[in-house]
Amino acid sequence: MIERIFESSLWASRFMVIFAVVFGLMGAIVLFVVASFDIYETSNFVLNTYLTHAHPENFHEDVVGGIIGAVDLYLIGVVMLLFSFGLYELFISDIDVAKSEDGTDNKVLAIHTLDQLKDKISKVIVMVLVVGFFQKVAYTEYNSPLDLLYFALSITAVSVGLYFLGKVGKH
């Protein structure tokens, strides 16, 4: 009897994951809102620049940087969504409304093991790093041929990394 009570208590403790799910969703919502405001601010900057016929010195870099920064936040929000959905499906229950009418799982959000959750999150995190890399590249000054060589090598390294990342999980 004590064993049964302990096991049922232990099994019920999995519901503590709800905190991570709820706050993960809240984090995703906050990131989506902040990224949307960043896009809005960048759009206002572009519109005001064209209406006043001004052309700031780093106009293109500022616009691209603002947009890429927002994409970065959106991607981190996606990580939070994947984290929340994955934890819920792994510890609480399958999300029934995510299944299509023919009974098959939605492939994007279908997470059945901790390794699948880890793989999906790590792929999005790598994309966040790639976006951050290109945001930094936009503001870099290239003063010598060696700088351009490093730039070319870094893009090659990112490309090779993305190629192999696409191969992960495929047989």
Secondary structure, 3 states (H helix, E strand, C coil): CHHHHHHHHHHHHHHHHHHHHHHHHHHHHHHHHHHHHHHHHHHHHHHHHHHCCCCCCCHHHHHHHHHHHHHHHHHHHHHHHHHHHHHHHHHHCCCHHHCCCCCCCCCCCCCCCHHHHHHHHHHHHHHHHHHHHHHHHHCCCCCCHHHHHHHHHHHHHHHHHHHHHHHCCCC
